[in-house]
Amino acid sequence: MGAVERLNMQLTVSKNEFAQALRHVAPVAKSGAPNPILSNILLTARDGTLELYATDMVLGVRSTCGVSVAVPGSIVTPARQLLDRVAALPDGTVHVQQTGGQLVLKSGERVFQLNSSPGDEYPQPPTAPESGWVDAPAADLARAIAMVRHAMADDDARVVGNMELSVKDGTCRVAALDGSRMALAEFPWGAELEPILVHRRCVAELAKLTDGSDDVSVCIVGPSLHVRSAGVHMSILCTDGTFPPIDQLIGRSFSGHLVVDRAQILGAAKAVMLSANANSGALLRVGEGSVELLSDAATYARDKISAETNGSTEIGLNYKFLIELLTVAPGDDVQFDFQANDELSPIQLVHRDNGRMFTSVLMPMRK
């Protein structure tokens, strides 16, 4: 008789709870990572709990679910394959076991088998801080991230490829910018946090974790930001650097103003964008009681809508940036401030609401 292969891990778990935990963790593990092990996910079963962990060495996400553990253990298996196969299992109880380098998933008569390896081959999760946690206003934080993330530079090598987060004197500031635009969201938060820089590839997962949650707390330990919510623990290795002084870009005095229905100008911008030249942008023309949007490409487009105006101007803008701003800007109406009769003037949007403020600046493009 052949030798019986040793079980390295064996448990049963609800398919829905397993799938939910995987959805938090699996997006961090990227196929094609420089280190192939980072396309995998670490599973650790012990004391009635299954812990799932994935990291790209900057962002780490850990999630747990309750299980019945027959044989405790720790293994590594491909994240995307595991996510897809658990999703394809029938609802109910999933039997999980690992033996002989193979992870077996079984629910009903459906069985999947995946390659696996010992858990000690994977980077281990950081120890969760025991103290220093502060509760975060989750809805405000999620909203602020949603409003500013479009302005982050698409450049991993520069400091502006990050989002800045700080809390001082009871006000949280969340900011992003590149060479052509800036966005800043501020809201009340009774805490004190030194400014940190969150890398752009971590921002999307932070937004998902905070959105829709009413139980979020944060802690900063050394260079790392820790965030936890409803059984999920996220650790982010913050970027070392100094964010540009955004206060120099806002708060200036403008002589011209434009107040317009947000949905109307967004619809006009999307229409004119169909004919705008991606390199030279298009024109925003403010006149008495109206604003016009015009393309300056060979395939001409124009739209004109009513607006409250004070002063006139004609400014070249990147319409893609304008559309992204209008998509996230709060309120039914938006106010843009500009320097009248100055085609090189930036345009600034400011929205205030019950102690919360959103500010965005778009720099002009030469016509």
N, C-alpha and C positions, 0 to 999 in steps of 0.2 A: 504494500500500500504506500502511496506517496504521502509525504509530509503534509499536514494540514497547515495552510497558510495562516499566519497570525493576523487577527483583526486589529488594525491600528486605530479605528474609530467606528462607532456604531451608535445610531440614535434614530429617533422618530420625531417628526416635526410637522406642524400644520403647513400645508402647501402655501396658503395665503400669507402667513406670517414669514415664512422663508422667503417668498418672492418679494415682500415689502422690504425686508432687511437688505436683500440683494440690490434692490433699486436704489437704495441710498449709497451703497458702497461701490458697485460695479463700474459706474461711469468714471471713477478715478483711475482704474486700471486700463491703460491704453495699449491696444495692439501696436506693434512696431516700436515699443519703447526701447531706448538705447540698451537698457539692461532687460533681457527677455523675462526675467523673473517678475518684473513689475507689470506684466500683462496678466498676472495671476491674482488670485484672491486667497487670503489666509483664513482658514476655518479652524476654530478652536472650540472643542466641546468639553465642558466640565460643569459639575455642580448644577445640573438642570438648565444650563444656558449654552446657547451656540453663539459665539462671537465671530463676526465677519469683519475683516479689515483689508483695506487696499490703500496703497500709497504710490505717489510718483516722486517721492523724496522731498517734495515741497508741500503738497497737500496730502493729508491722511484722513480717512473717514472710517469710523468703527461703529458698527450697529450690532444689536443683540436681539435674540428672540428666545422665548422659552421652549425647551425641548425635553424629551425623556432620553437620558444618556445611559446606554447599556455599557459602552466601552469609551471612556474619555480618550481624547487624542487631539492632535493638531496636524493639519495637512494643507497643502497648497494645490490649487487646481485652476485652469484657465477661467478667467472671470466671465468673459462674454459667452463662452460655451455653457457655463453653469447657469447664467441668467436665462439664456434661451431655453435650456432644457427644463429648468424648474417651471418656467412659464408654460411649457407645453405639457406638463403633467396634469392629470385630472385633479379636480379639487378633492380635498380630504387629507389623509395622513400620508406623509412621504417617509419611506424607509431609506436611510442613508448609511452606507458602510464603505470603509476603505480597507482594501487588503491587496497585497501584492502589486502595489503601484497603480491600482485602479480604484476610482471612486464610482460606486454604484448607487443610482437613484431609482427607487421603485415606488409607484403608486398605482394600486389596482394591478392590472396586467401590463402596464407600460413600464419599460425599463430602459434606462440610459446608463452608459458606461463612459467615464472620462479618465484621461490620464491624470495622475496626481503624484505628489512627492512629499517628503517629510516637511513639517511646518518650520523646522529650524533653518531651512534654506531661505526663508523670506525675512525681510526687515521686520523687527518686532515693533509693535505699537508703543508709542511713548506712554509713560505713566501719567495718568490723569492727575492734575493738581488736587490736593486735598483741601486747600483753602484759597482765598483770594477771588472767589467767584462773585460776580455782581449780576443781578437780573437786568436784562435788556428789554426795552420797549420793542418787542418783536415786529409789530405791524409797522411802526415808524421806521425801523431799520430796514425792513424788506422794501418798503416804499422808497426810501432814500437810495438804496442800491439800484432799484429799478430805474430811477430817474437820472442817475449819473453815469451808469456803466457804458452807455453808448458813446461817451466822450473819451473813453480810454484809448490811448495810442495802441495801434496794432503792431507793437514792437516789443518783443520780450527782452531785448538787450538794454532798453532805456528805462529810466525811473518813471517816465510817464506811461509806461506799460503797466502801471499799478494804479490802484485806488487808495486814496488816503482816508484813514479813519481816525478821528480823535474826539475826545470829550474833555471840555474845559469849562469851568464856571457854569455847570448845569446845561451846557449846550453841546450836542454832538454835531460834528461836521463830517460829511462824506463828500469827497471831491474826486474829480477825474478831469484830465485835459490832455490834449495833444497840441500840435502847433496851430490848429485852426479853430478850436472851440474849447469851452470850459463849462463844466456843470458842477454845481455845489448845492447840496441839500442840508438843511439844518433843522434840528428838532430838539425838544427838551429831553434831557436824560440826567438824572441825579447821580452821576458818577464822575470819576476822574480817570481818564485813560490817556497816556502819552500818545502822540501821533505814531501810527504804524502804517506801513505800506503793504497792501494785499495784492499779490500778483494777479494779473488778469485771468489766468486760467483757474484760479481759485474762486474768483468772484461769482461765477455762475453757480457753483456748488453751494457757496455761502448764501446766495439768493434763494436757492431751492430750500435750504434748511430753515431759513427764517420765514419764508412766505407761508402764510396760513397757520403759523404756530403761535400759541399764546404762552409758551413756556420756554424761553431762551435765556441762557446765562453765558457770560463770557469771562475769560481770565487770561491775563498776559503773564507768561513766565519766560524770562530771558527774551530770545528773539522769536518766540512762538505765540500765536494767538490760539486759544482753545475756546471752542464754542460747543455747547451741548443743548440738546432739545429732544425730549421724548425718546430716550433710549439711543440717540445718535450722538457720537462725540467726534467733532472735527478738530484737527490740529493743522495749523497753517504756519509754515516757516516764513516769517515776514521778510520782505526785501530790505537790504541794507542800503540806505541812501536818504537824500533829503528832497522832499517834494518842492517843486517850484512855488514861489510865494504868490498864491492865487489872489490874495487881497489886493495886489497891485492891478488886477484885471477887472475888479468890480468896484461899485460904489462911486464911480465917477459921475460928474454932472453932464446930462444930455439936454439939448435944446429941443429935440423933436420926439414926438410920442405917437404911437399907433396902438389902438385898441380894436381888436377884431375877434369875431367868433372863431374859436379854435377849430371846430369841425369844418367850417367853410374854407379857411385858409389852408388847412391840411388837405382837403379834397382838391383845391386849386393847385397846390404844390405837387401832389401826386400826378395830376393830369398834365401839367406843364413839364414835369420831369420826363415824361415819355419822349419829349423832343429836345431836352436839354443836352448840351455838350458836356460830357463827363469831365473834361479837362478845364473848360472855361466856366462851367456852371450856368447860371441864368440870372435874371435881373429881378429885383424887388423895387418897384417904383411906387412911392408914396406921394399922393396928391391930396387935394382938398376933398375930404369925405370918402376917399376910396384908396384901395391898394391894388396895384396890378402886378401880376407875375408873368414874366416873359422869358421864353427861351431865346438864346442867341445863336442857335445852330441853324444849319441849312433847312431842317424840317421845323418850321416856325410853329410856335404855340403861344397862346396868350389867354389869360383869364383876369377878370376884374371883379372885385367884390366891395361892398360897402364897408366902411370902417370909420371909427372916430379918429381923427388925425389932428396933429398940431405940428406944423412944419412939413416940408417936403424934402424928398431925397430920391436918389436912384443908386442902389447898391448892388454890386455883383455878389452872389452867394452860391455856395455849394448846396444844391437843392436836396441832395441825399442827407446832408447834415441837418438842414432845416426840417425835413420830414421826420428824421429820427427825434429831433427835439420836440416837435409838435405832437408826436405820438405819445411821449411820456409826460409832457407838461400838464400840470394840474389845472382844473377850472374849466368852465365853459367858454370864457373869454380869456385871451392872452394880451398882455401889453408888452410891446417892444419899444425900447428907448434907443435913440440914435442922435447923431449930430446932424442937424438940418443942413442940407446942401453940401454935404461932404461925402463923396463917393468912397472914401477910404475909412469911413467911420465903422467901427464894430457896431453890432446891434446887441442889445442886452434885454433879456427877459427876466422879470422879477415877479414872483408870486408869494404873497404872505397870507397865512391862514392860521389863526389861533396859536401863535407861538412857533409856527413852522414856516420855513422859508425855502424857496427854490430859486436859484439864480443860474442863468446860463448866458454865455457870451459866444456869439458867432463872429469870427473875423471875416472881413470882406475879401472877395476875389477881384482881381483887376479885370475890368471889362475888356 
